[in-house]
Amino acid sequence: LWLLLAVAKLLASSGEGAIAALAEGLATPELLAADPVATTMLAAAMWDFDALGRVPAGTREKVAQALRASGSSEPQEIARYVDLVVQAVRSPQQRQPSLGAHLGGTGVCLQSVLWLHSLSQGIPESTGSDAIGEPSVSLSGPPLMIYACFIPKWPRPGVCHVVLRIDIYNVTGLTYRNVTVGLSVSRSCAVGASGRSAANRSGRGQEPACSWAEGLGRPCDRTIDTMPCRTSATVWRDLRLRALAPVNLTVRLGYENIAPEGATSPATAGATPGGGGGGDAWSDDEEPEQLQFACHPCALPLSVFFRPFHGFDDPAGSAFPPPMFFLACPHVRAESVAELALDPEAWRPPGFRRLAAPAGCRQTSAGAMACFAGVALDEQSLLCLICRGTESGGCQSLEVRSNSEALLGEFL
């Protein structure tokens, strides 16, 4: 169908004879009755290249009536877009912004947007691809500063290989000995769930949803003999994810329980000038050999599980959100986010592409302030976010849409 529209655009610039042929095809009874999607896209395309005004008024009225009848049975957002096309068909002299938009039947709309995504600039057609990395996050303060960086890659559909980089900085003037760094992951359980979380359940013979990738040449734990003042060290670890799950990373840190070089010993800190120990002097026999600390858990970013989706980018028409947003992702849930005070202009969820509203656009869905689209690990499941609210009240609710009901439940 889209190839046909491309040919139609070329014909529209070749003379009145071609316009007459397009008008005849637009008014074909078989097309009007059997394929309202094709009729809508053809009418919008002819509007965009300023050819609709040369179609006879009688033909345009037949098209408008057919589109009006078909739009009454469509979802509200699609019906609004069809109304825009009907207005253009009936009043082609009143110039408006572009109306071109991709549509598709229930059985092909998902394949259509996935195809458009693969053709987008900068998106490789191979199954394996790099996901979007995030800046390092701070996990611990002085005396040893700890930062974590997540470097994800999707080697194949359904698998995310995350390289964890842990940087430790000694920002003091002291030297620490036998510094041990360990990593662990945990998964949240839903209220009332027992045992493992849903993210870690798998059938017999299946790989776990989250696991360390052993045997890749990087140590699981690391012991650093000494960390002199103003030095740093790096620990690497590999993690494999096979499902969307709330995964938290915890970094454990330990070092010898002796007075670091340059520090005052606890046993002598309270000594009296006469040489006797203070009343609060500690006994070395009661102290553990190592001090152990656990940093606050850090959740893996959404960019590990999602990648920006470009299938809704083109054409940049006046309908916002794009009609295919609702056709490709029919499953929907809404959550109130008024207490979060989200700024639709500044919010950028990692792993999602923000769809900007064209200048002078027409709303296909009331209250839509910003839209975001992402594709999940399997490279077939889409997740779309719509911030709804008003300019005065800000974002009040978040509408989450997907082509997969299971993904929608896991995300929320």
Summary of the structure (lengths in Angstrom):
residues: 412
radius of gyration: 30.0
end to end distance: 36.1
largest distance: 112.8
contacts: 1236
relative contact order: 0.12
helix: 28%
strand: 30%
